[in-house]
Amino acid sequence: MNARELPRRYRAIWISDVHLGTRGCKAEFLLDFLRHNESDHLYLVGDIIDGWRLKKTWYWIQSHNDVIQKLLRKARKGTRVIYVPGNHDEAAREYCDLQFGGITVLREAMHVTADGKRLLVIHGDEFDVIVKYAKWLAVLGDWAYTVLLATNHWFNIIRHLLGYNYWSLSKFLKYKVKNAVEFISRFEQAVAEEARRRRVDGVVCGHIHHAEIRDIDGVLYCNDGDWVESCTALVEHFDGRLEIIDWVDVGQVSTPATAV
């Protein structure tokens, strides 16, 4: 499917882990997605701006501005935009229950699907033991991750010159490492348990950069992925059906190697 066959309209869209302010952010992919997809509700599920990285090194290019402007434009045109901050943009948590440019900031949100499912919307970092109890280790891991993403960037420039599409080296390595797989499983179980404790039907989160929809012991677990590695979003159709959109497969931005 070519992106030019769109736009499409959904009842709701969830995106997270954009990490504007970093070289790894695939802002061009996200802009292409936002141009070709509309929704009644748009949830920004944390780590939209990477405050951790910006504190260390200022990096902000035009495409990052364009993403912010596009989100504000959607809010002005009637999309209900909800922003649930994450750990990398945790400063925004001080402004919960306020509205900026038509975008409402909330610590967490509740979304009811067209078929009546109640979904808790959270970023998810509070269920990451490293972030919660050893932030210094999380920061160290963030540095190593940044190095890996830089390697991934140059790797994809070479792929582009050879005529190949974008491919995530970091995503591939993460899924091959046993400890990473175990971490993802523990995280998913913890988030699902919280949804069960709240007596809701499911949960939508981000944080771990791993898009998935699955049933965990009767709880609907949804992760919308990220716009650093996988370029994915979670969408709700007007009948309540949920789907993960992989924009690398669907959109295929013509020059992915330049989206740094």
N, C-alpha and C positions, 0 to 999 in steps of 0.2 A: 504494500500500500504506500503510495506517495503522499507526502504531507500536503502537496498542492491539491489533493482531492478533498481536503478539509476546508472550512472549519467544521468542527463537531461541537455539539452542545451536550453537556452533562448536567445532572442534578447537583453534583458536588465533585470537587477536585481537591486532593490533598498532596502537597509537596513539602519536602523538608530537606535539611542538610545541603543547602545551596552553597554555603561557605563563601559568600561574596567577600572580597578583600583578600583572597588567596589566589595564587597562580593556578591551582588545581581546579578552580570553579569553572564549570562548563556553561558559562553565561550565554553563549551563542545558542547552545542547544535549548536552554530554558526559554530564551526569547522566542525561538522558533516554535516551541511548544505553546507558549502563552498566546502567540499570534494566531494559532490554528485551533485553539480549544477554548471554549467558553463554558461557564457554569453559573448556576444560581448561587452556589456557596463555594468559596475558595478558602481552604484552610492552609495556613503557613505553619508547619508543625516543628518549628525550632531550627536553630543553627542556620538561619537565613543569612545573617552577617556574622563573620568570624572575628569576634572581638579579641580572642586570644592572639590570633595572628597579627591583627592590625596594631595591637599594643607593642609588638616586637618590631614589625616592619610594615611601613605603609605601602600598600599596593591597592590601587583603585583605578581601574580603567573605564573607558566610556561604556562598554557593554554592561558593567556592573551598575552604573547610573541608569542605563536603559532598562534594566530589570526592575529597579525601584520605581521608575516612572511608569512602566507598564502595569505594575501592581496597583499603583495609585490611580491610574486611568481606569482600570477595571472597577475599582471601588466607586469612582465618580459616576461610572455608567450604570451602576445599580447592582453589581455583584456584591454579595455579603462576604466581606473579607475578614477572617478571624486569624489573629496572629498569636500563637502559643510559643513563647520563647523557649530556647533550649539552653544547654550549658555554655555553648560558645557565644551566645548573645544574651547571657543571663542578666546583663545590666537592664535589659528591657523589662525584666520581671518587676522592677520597681514601679512600673507604670501600668500594672494590670488594672483592668476595669476602666481604662481611659481609651479615648479614640483619637487617632491622628490621621488626618487626610481621608477619613472614612473607613480606616482600618481599626478594628477593635482589638485591643491587647487583653488576653485572658491567660490565667495561669494554667487552666485546662478548659476543655469545652465538651459539650455533649451534643452529638448529632443523631437525629432520628431519621433513618432511611425511609424511602417511599413505602417499603413493605413492613415498617414498624419496628425495625431493630434499633435498639439504643446502643450507640457506640461512644465510649469514652475516648476523647482525643487528647493525648499527652505527647510530650517529646520523648520521654523515657529514660533520661539520664539518671533519675532518682533510683532506677533499678539496676544501674551499673555500679557494682561494688567499688571498682577502681576510682570512678569519678566521685563517688559519694564519700569514700573513706581515705583515699590516697590521691588527692588531686595532683600532687607533684609527679606521681607516676603517670597520670593521664596526660600531663603536659609533656613529659618525656616521650610518651608514646605518640603524641601529636607531632613532635619534632621528627621522629623516625618516619611517621606516616607522610609528612611533608616531603622528606627526601625521596621516598618511594614514588610519590606523585610527580615529582620533578623528573625522575627517571622515566616514568610512564609518559610524560609529555614529550620528551625527546624521542622515545621509542615510537610514539604515534606520528611524529613528524616524518620519521624514516618510512613508516608504513604508508603515509599519505603520498610521499614522493614515489613510492613503488606502486601506487594505485590501489592500495587496500583501504578499507573503512576503519573507523576508530575501533580499538579493542583495549579493554582495561586489563593491564598487567597486574595492577594492585588487587583488583577484584579476583582475578584468577589465582594469585598466590594466597589470598586470604582464605578462599574456599578449599585450598589444598593443605592448609596447616591445621593439624588436629586440634590444637588448643583454641584456635579461632572458631572452629566449628562447635566445640564444646561451649565456648563463651556465648555464641549466638543462641544455642539451645537453652542454656540457663537463663539468659535474658528473656527469651520468648516465654518460658515457663513462668518467670517471675511477673511479667507484665500481664499474662493471662490470669494468673492467680489474683492480681489486684482487681482486674475486671470482674472476676467471680465474687470477690469480697464486696465489691460495690453493687453487685446484683444487676449488672448490665449484660447485654447480649454479646458485646465484643469491645475491642479496643483498636484504635488506630494510633500508631507511633512512628518514630523515625529513629535517629541516634546511631544505630549500628550499621547503616549503609547496606542493608540487605533486604530488598523488596520481597514480600511474601504475603500470601493469603492462605491461611489454613485453620482448621479446627483443632483446638487444643483442649481435649476433655470437655467438649461442649461449649467452649468459648471461641468466638470468632476472632482470630488474631490477624491483624493487618499491619504491614509495615510498608510505607510508601517509597522506601529506598533513598536515593540521593541524586544530586546533580554534580558530583565530583567523579564518581566511578561509573555508575550504571545508567544515570540519566533516566530515572523512572518516576512515575506518578501513580497514585491510586485514584480511581474515578468511580463514581456511582452513576449508573444509568437511571433513567426515569422510572424503571420498574423495580428499583432497589438493588439490582445486580451490581456487584463490585468487581472491578477488573484492574490489573496492573498494566499500565501503558509503558512500554520500553521505547523511548523516543529515538534511541540509536537505531533500532530496527525499523520503526515507523517513519521517523522524520528524515533521517540521514542528511543532516546539514551538510552543505556541499564542501565546506572547508573546516572539518573538525579539528585539524592539527593546529589551527590558529586560535582556537578558543581556549586560552590559557587563563 
